[in-house]
Amino acid sequence: MALISVLLFMLVFALFSWCALENNLLEMKMNYAVWHKNQIIAAGKQQLAAIEQHLPEHCRVGTGMASQLFDQPLAGWRDKSCAGNFQAFLYYYVIESLGSAACVAYYRITLLIVDAQQVEMRAVLQSTLVQTSFAHPDCHGKISGRQTFHILM
């Protein structure tokens, strides 16, 4: 009878140990996914800042195009946006003109960044930018730069 009790105790102990091991493995996988997403977002922020400095004319699209691209698969972004690569990531972006006033122009930049090896790992970042034209006399003292930043996905 004592032998059966010891075997039963060892079986229960082994099951609890196995569950704890599975739980730790799952937690490690989740931590890796969070870390990887943070890496993608950090790389995306760097590229978004670089794009904001130059605003290439050939990447400008009509208002609302970014919303149409948001739900598109990767092939849709490839066809309708500008692209580049940075470290181990591919990125695609569009620049929408949101209008202008006497001395300022407003733009929205939407950037999709994906891991080149794991394309399901991705993020969509968006910023709104104000660009001042110093040629206009009313513009002195107005500052150009990022107005908003969002992580959409």
Contact map, one row per residue, 1 for C-alpha under 8 A:
111110000000000000000000000000000000000000000000000000000000000000000000000000000000000000000000000000000000000000000000000000000000000000000000000000000
111111000000000000000000000000000000000000000000000000000000000000000000000000000000000000000000000000000000000000000000000000000000000000000000000000000
111111100000000000000000000000000000000000000000000000000000000000000000000000000000000000000000000000000000000000000000000000000000000000000000000000000
111111110000000000000000000000000000000000000000000000000000000000000000000000000000000000000000000000000000000000000000000000000000000000000000000000000
111111111000000000000000000000000000000000000000000000000000000000000000000000000000000000000000000000000000000000000000000000000000000000000000000000000
011111111100000000000000000000000000000000000000000000000000000000000000000000000000000000000000000000000000000000000000000000000000000000000000000000000
001111111110000000000000000000000000000000000000000000000000000000000000000000000000000000000000000000000000000000000000000000000000000000000000000000000
000111111111000000000000000000000000000000000000000000000000000000000000000000000000000000000000000000000000000000000000000000000000000000000000000000000
000011111111100000000000000000000000000000000000000000000000000000000000000000000000000000000000000000000000000000000000000000000000000000000000000000000
000001111111110000000000000000000000000000000000000000000000000000000000000000000000000000000000000000000000000000000000000000000000000000000000000000000
000000111111111000000000000000000000000000000000000000000000000000000000000000000000000000000000000000000000000000000000000000000000000000000000000000000
000000011111111100000000000000000000000000000000000000000000000000000000000000000000000000000000000000000000000000000000000000000000000000000000000000000
000000001111111110000000000000000000000000000000000000000000000000000000000000000000000000000000000000000000000000000000000000000000000000000000000000000
000000000111111111000000000000000000000000000000000000000000000000000000000000000000000000000000000000000000000000000000000000000000000000000000000000000
000000000011111111100000000000000000000000000000000000000000000000000000000000000000000000000000000000000000000000000000000000000000000000000000000000000
000000000001111111110000000000000000000000000000000000000000000000000000000000000000000000000000000000000000000000000000000000000000000000000000000000000
000000000000111111111000000000000000000000000000000000000000000000000000000000000000000000000000000000000000000000000000000000000000000000000000000000000
000000000000011111111100000000000000000000000000000000000000000000000000000000000000000000000000000000000000000000000000000000000000000000000000000000000
000000000000001111111110000000000000000000000000000000000000000000000000000000000000000000000000000000000000000000000000000000000000000000000000000000000
000000000000000111111111000000000000000000000000000000000000000000000000000000000000000000000000000000000000000000000000000000000000000000000000000000000
000000000000000011111111100000000000000000000000000000000000000000000000000000000000000000000000000000000000000000000000000000000000000000000000000000000
000000000000000001111111110000000000000000000000000000000000000000000000000000000000000000000000000000000000000000000000000000000000000000000000000000000
000000000000000000111111111000000000000000000000000000000000000000000000000000000000000000000000000000000000000000000000000000000000000000000000000000000
000000000000000000011111111100000000000000000000000000000000000000000000000000000000000000000000000000000000000000000000000000000000000000000000000000000
000000000000000000001111111110000000000000000000000000000000000000000000000000000000000000000000000000000000000000000000000000000000000000000000000000000
000000000000000000000111111111000000000000000000000000000000000000000000000000000000000000000000000000000000000000000000000000000000000000000000000000000
000000000000000000000011111111100000000000000000000000000000000000000000000000000000000000000000000000000000000000000000000000000000000000000000000000000
000000000000000000000001111111110000000000000000000000000000000000000000000000000000000000000000000000000000000000000000000000000000000000000000000000000
000000000000000000000000111111111000000000000000000000000000000000000000000000000000000000000000000000000000000000000000000000000000000000000000000000000
000000000000000000000000011111111100000000000000000000000000000000000000000000000000000000000000000000000000000000000000000000000000000000000000000000000
000000000000000000000000001111111110000000000000000000000000000000000000000000000000000000000000000000000000000000000000000000000000000000000000000000000
000000000000000000000000000111111111000000000000000000000000000000000000000000000000000000000000000000000000000000000000000000000000000000000000000000000
000000000000000000000000000011111111100000000000000000000000000000000000000000000000000000000000000000000000000000000000000000000000000000000000000000000
000000000000000000000000000001111111110000000000000000000000000000000000000000000000000000000000000000000000000000000000000000000000000000000000000000000
000000000000000000000000000000111111111000000000000000000000000000000000000000000000000000000000000000000000000000000000000000000000000000000000000000000
000000000000000000000000000000011111111100000000000000000000000000000000000000000000000000000000000000000000000000000000100000000000000000000000000000000
000000000000000000000000000000001111111110000000000000000000000000000000000000000000000000000000000000000000000000000000111000000000000000000000000000000
000000000000000000000000000000000111111111000000000000000000000000000000000000000000000000000000000000000000000000000000000000000000000000000000000000000
000000000000000000000000000000000011111111100000000000000000000000000000000000000000000000000000000000000000000000000000000000000000000000000000000000000
000000000000000000000000000000000001111111110000000000000000000000000000000000000000000010000000000000000000000011100000111000000000000000000000000000000
000000000000000000000000000000000000111111111000000000000000000000000000000000000000000000000000000000000000000010000000001010000000000000000000000000000
000000000000000000000000000000000000011111111100000000000000000000000000000000000000000000000000000000000000000000000000000000000000000000000000000000000
000000000000000000000000000000000000001111111110000000000000000000000000000000000000010010000000000000000000000000000000000000000000000000000000000000000
000000000000000000000000000000000000000111111111000000000000000000000000000000000000000000100000000000000000001110000000001010000000000000000000000000000
000000000000000000000000000000000000000011111111100000000000000000000000000000000000000000000000000000000000000000000000000010000000000000000000000000000
000000000000000000000000000000000000000001111111110000000000000000000000000000000000000000000000000000000000000000000000000000000000000000000000000000000
000000000000000000000000000000000000000000111111111000000000000000000000000000000000010000000000000000000000000000000000000000000000000000000000000000000
000000000000000000000000000000000000000000011111111100000000000000000000000000000000000000000000000000000000101000000000000010100000000000000000000000000
000000000000000000000000000000000000000000001111111110000000000000000000000000000000000000000000000000000000000000000000000000000000000000000000000000000
000000000000000000000000000000000000000000000111111111000000000000000000000000000000000000000000000000000000000000000000000000000000000000000000000000000
000000000000000000000000000000000000000000000011111111110000000000000000000000000000000000000000000000000000000000000000000000000000000000000000000000000
000000000000000000000000000000000000000000000001111111100000000000000000000000000000000000000000000000000000100000000000000000001000000000000000110000000
000000000000000000000000000000000000000000000000111111100000000000000000000000000000000000000000000000000000000000000000000000000000000000000000000000000
000000000000000000000000000000000000000000000000011111110000000000000000000000000000000000000000000000000000000000000000000000000000000000000000000000000
000000000000000000000000000000000000000000000000001111111010000000000000000000000000000000000010000000000000000000000000000000000000000000000000000000000
000000000000000000000000000000000000000000000000001001111111000000000000000000000000000000000000000000000000000000000000000000000000000000000000000000000
000000000000000000000000000000000000000000000000000000111111000000000000000000000000000000000000000000000000000000000000000000000000000000000000000000000
000000000000000000000000000000000000000000000000000000011111000000000000000000000000000000000000000000000000000000000000000000000000000000000000000000000
000000000000000000000000000000000000000000000000000000111111100000000000000000001100000000001110000000000000000000000000000000000000000000000000000000000
000000000000000000000000000000000000000000000000000000011111110000000000000000000000000000000111100000000000000000000000000000000000000000000000000000000
000000000000000000000000000000000000000000000000000000000011111010000000000000000000000000000111100000000000000000000000000000000000000000000000000000000
000000000000000000000000000000000000000000000000000000000001111110000000000000000000000000000001100000000000000000000000000000000000000000000000000000000
000000000000000000000000000000000000000000000000000000000000111111000000000000000000000000000001110000000000000000000000000000000000000000000000000000000
000000000000000000000000000000000000000000000000000000000000011111110000000000000000000000000001000000000000000000000000000000000000000000000000000000000
000000000000000000000000000000000000000000000000000000000000111111111000000000000000000000000001000000000000000000000000000000000000000000000000000000000
000000000000000000000000000000000000000000000000000000000000001111111100000000000000000000000101000000000000010000000000000000000000000000000000000000000
000000000000000000000000000000000000000000000000000000000000000111111110000000000000000000000000000000000000000000000000000000000000000000000000000000000
000000000000000000000000000000000000000000000000000000000000000111111111000000000000000000000000000000000000000000000000000000000000000000000000000000000
000000000000000000000000000000000000000000000000000000000000000011111111000110000000000000000000000000000000000000000000000000000000000000000000000000000
000000000000000000000000000000000000000000000000000000000000000001111111000000000000000000000000000000000000000000000000000000000000000000000000000000000
000000000000000000000000000000000000000000000000000000000000000000111111100000000000000000000000000000000000000000000000000000000000000000000000000000000
000000000000000000000000000000000000000000000000000000000000000000011111111110000000000000000000000000000000000000000000000000000000000000000000000000000
000000000000000000000000000000000000000000000000000000000000000000000011111110000000000000000000000000000000000000000000000000000000000000000000000000000
000000000000000000000000000000000000000000000000000000000000000000000001111111000000000000000000000000000000000000000000000000000000000000000000000000000
000000000000000000000000000000000000000000000000000000000000000000000001111111100000000000000000000000000000000000000000000000000000000000000000000000000
000000000000000000000000000000000000000000000000000000000000000000001001111111110000000000000000000000000000000000000000000000000000000000000000000000000
000000000000000000000000000000000000000000000000000000000000000000001001111111111000000000011000000000000000000000000000000000000000000000000000000000000
000000000000000000000000000000000000000000000000000000000000000000000000011111111110000000010000000000000000000000000000000000000000000000000000000000000
000000000000000000000000000000000000000000000000000000000000000000000000001111111000000000000000000000000000000000000000000000000000000000000000000000000
000000000000000000000000000000000000000000000000000000000000000000000000000111111100000000000000000000000000000000000000000000000000000000000000000000000
000000000000000000000000000000000000000000000000000000000010000000000000000011111110000000011100000000000000000000000000000000000000000000000000000000000
000000000000000000000000000000000000000000000000000000000010000000000000000001011111000000011100000000000000000000000000000000000000000000000000000000000
000000000000000000000000000000000000000000000000000000000000000000000000000001001111100001111000000000000000000000000000000000000000000000000000000000000
000000000000000000000000000000000000000000000000000000000000000000000000000000000111110001110000000000000000000000000000000000000000000000000000000000000
000000000000000000000000000000000000000000000000000000000000000000000000000000000011111111100000000000000000000000000000000000000000000000000000000000000
000000000000000000000000000000000000000000100010000000000000000000000000000000000001111111100000000000000000000000000000000000000000000000000000000000000
000000000000000000000000000000000000000000000000000000000000000000000000000000000000111110000000000000000000000000000000000000000000000000000000000000000
000000000000000000000000000000000000000000000000000000000000000000000000000000000000111111000000000000000000000000111000000000000000000000000000000000000
000000000000000000000000000000000000000100100000000000000000000000000000000000000000111111100000000000000000000011110000000000000000000000000000000000000
000000000000000000000000000000000000000000000000000000000000000000000000000000000011110111110000000000000000000011110000000000000000000000000000000000000
000000000000000000000000000000000000000000010000000000000000000000000000000000000011110011111000000000000000001111000000000000000000000000000000000000000
000000000000000000000000000000000000000000000000000000000000000000000000000011001111000001111100000000000000001110000000000000000000000000000000000000000
000000000000000000000000000000000000000000000000000000000010000000000000000010001110000000111110000000000000111100000000000000000000000000000000000000000
000000000000000000000000000000000000000000000000000000000011100001000000000000001100000000011111000000000000111000000000000000000000000000000000000000000
000000000000000000000000000000000000000000000000000000100011100000000000000000000000000000001111100000000011110000000000000000000000000000000000000000000
000000000000000000000000000000000000000000000000000000000001111111000000000000000000000000000111110000000011100000000000000000000000000000000000000000000
000000000000000000000000000000000000000000000000000000000001111000000000000000000000000000000011111000001111000000000000000000000000000000000000000000000
000000000000000000000000000000000000000000000000000000000000001000000000000000000000000000000001111100001111000000000000000000000000000000000000000000000
000000000000000000000000000000000000000000000000000000000000000000000000000000000000000000000000111110001110000000000000000000000000000000000000000000000
000000000000000000000000000000000000000000000000000000000000000000000000000000000000000000000000011111111100000000000000000000000000000000000000000000000
000000000000000000000000000000000000000000000000000000000000000000000000000000000000000000000000001111111000000000000000000000000000000000000000000000000
000000000000000000000000000000000000000000000000000000000000000000000000000000000000000000000000000111110000000000000000000000000000000101000000000000000
000000000000000000000000000000000000000000000000000000000000000000000000000000000000000000000000000111111000000000000000000000000001110101100000000000000
000000000000000000000000000000000000000000000000000000000000000000000000000000000000000000000000000111111100000000000000000000000111100000100000000000000
000000000000000000000000000000000000000000000000000000000000000000000000000000000000000000000000111110111110000000000000000000000111000000000000000000000
000000000000000000000000000000000000000000000000000000000000000000000000000000000000000000000000111100011111000000000000000000011110000000000000000000000
000000000000000000000000000000000000000000000000000000000000000000000000000000000000000000000011111000001111100000000000000000011110000000000000000000000
000000000000000000000000000000000000000000000000000000000000000000000000000000000000000000000011110000000111110000000000000001111000000000000000000000000
000000000000000000000000000000000000000000000001000100000000000000000000000000000000000000001111000000000011111000000000000001111000000000000000000000000
000000000000000000000000000000000000000000000000000000000000000001000000000000000000000000001110000000000001111100000000000111100000000000000000000000000
000000000000000000000000000000000000000000010001000000000000000000000000000000000000000000111100000000000000111110000000000111000000000000000000000000000
000000000000000000000000000000000000000000010000000000000000000000000000000000000000000000111000000000000000011111000000011110000000000000000000000000000
000000000000000000000000000000000000000110010000000000000000000000000000000000000000000011110000000000000000001111100000011100000000000000000000000000000
000000000000000000000000000000000000000100000000000000000000000000000000000000000000000011100000000000000000000111110111111000000000000000000000000000000
000000000000000000000000000000000000000100000000000000000000000000000000000000000000000111000000000000000000000011111111110000000000000000000000000000000
000000000000000000000000000000000000000000000000000000000000000000000000000000000000000111000000000000000000000001111110000000000000000000000000000000000
000000000000000000000000000000000000000000000000000000000000000000000000000000000000000100000000000000000000000000111110000000000000000000000000000000000
000000000000000000000000000000000000000000000000000000000000000000000000000000000000000000000000000000000000000001111111100000000000000000000000000000000
000000000000000000000000000000000000000000000000000000000000000000000000000000000000000000000000000000000000000001111111110000000000000000000000000000000
000000000000000000000000000000000000000000000000000000000000000000000000000000000000000000000000000000000000000001100111110000000000000000000000000000000
000000000000000000000000000000000001100100000000000000000000000000000000000000000000000000000000000000000000000001100111111000000000000000000000000000000
000000000000000000000000000000000000100100000000000000000000000000000000000000000000000000000000000000000000000111100011111100000000000000000000000000001
000000000000000000000000000000000000100110010000000000000000000000000000000000000000000000000000000000000000000111000000111110000000000000000000000000111
000000000000000000000000000000000000000000000000000000000000000000000000000000000000000000000000000000000000011110000000011111000000000000000000000000111
000000000000000000000000000000000000000010011001000000000000000000000000000000000000000000000000000000000000011100000000001111100000000000000000000011111
000000000000000000000000000000000000000000000000000000000000000000000000000000000000000000000000000000000001111000000000000111110000000000000000000011110
000000000000000000000000000000000000000000000001000000000000000000000000000000000000000000000000000000000001110000000000000011111000000000000000011111000
000000000000000000000000000000000000000000000000000000000000000000000000000000000000000000000000000000000111100000000000000001111100000000000000011110000
000000000000000000000000000000000000000000000000000100000000000000000000000000000000000000000000000000000111100000000000000000111110000000000001111100000
000000000000000000000000000000000000000000000000000000000000000000000000000000000000000000000000000000011110000000000000000000011111000000000011111000000
000000000000000000000000000000000000000000000000000000000000000000000000000000000000000000000000000000011110000000000000000000001111100000000011100000000
000000000000000000000000000000000000000000000000000000000000000000000000000000000000000000000000000000111000000000000000000000000111110000100111000000000
000000000000000000000000000000000000000000000000000000000000000000000000000000000000000000000000000000110000000000000000000000000011111100100000000000000
000000000000000000000000000000000000000000000000000000000000000000000000000000000000000000000000000000100000000000000000000000000001111110110000000000000
000000000000000000000000000000000000000000000000000000000000000000000000000000000000000000000000000000000000000000000000000000000000111110100000000000000
000000000000000000000000000000000000000000000000000000000000000000000000000000000000000000000000000001100000000000000000000000000000111111110000000000000
000000000000000000000000000000000000000000000000000000000000000000000000000000000000000000000000000000000000000000000000000000000000011111110000000000000
000000000000000000000000000000000000000000000000000000000000000000000000000000000000000000000000000001100000000000000000000000000000000111110000000000000
000000000000000000000000000000000000000000000000000000000000000000000000000000000000000000000000000000110000000000000000000000000001111111111100000000000
000000000000000000000000000000000000000000000000000000000000000000000000000000000000000000000000000000000000000000000000000000000000010111111100000000000
000000000000000000000000000000000000000000000000000000000000000000000000000000000000000000000000000000000000000000000000000000000000000000111110000000000
000000000000000000000000000000000000000000000000000000000000000000000000000000000000000000000000000000000000000000000000000000000001000000111111000000000
000000000000000000000000000000000000000000000000000000000000000000000000000000000000000000000000000000000000000000000000000000000111000000001111100000000
000000000000000000000000000000000000000000000000000000000000000000000000000000000000000000000000000000000000000000000000000000001111000000000111110000000
000000000000000000000000000000000000000000000000000100000000000000000000000000000000000000000000000000000000000000000000000000001110000000000011111000000
000000000000000000000000000000000000000000000000000100000000000000000000000000000000000000000000000000000000000000000000000000111100000000000001111110000
000000000000000000000000000000000000000000000000000000000000000000000000000000000000000000000000000000000000000000000000000000111100000000000000111110000
000000000000000000000000000000000000000000000000000000000000000000000000000000000000000000000000000000000000000000000000000000111000000000000000011111000
000000000000000000000000000000000000000000000000000000000000000000000000000000000000000000000000000000000000000000000000000011110000000000000000011111100
000000000000000000000000000000000000000000000000000000000000000000000000000000000000000000000000000000000000000000000000000011100000000000000000000111110
000000000000000000000000000000000000000000000000000000000000000000000000000000000000000000000000000000000000000000000000001111000000000000000000000011111
000000000000000000000000000000000000000000000000000000000000000000000000000000000000000000000000000000000000000000000000001111000000000000000000000001111
000000000000000000000000000000000000000000000000000000000000000000000000000000000000000000000000000000000000000000000000011110000000000000000000000000111
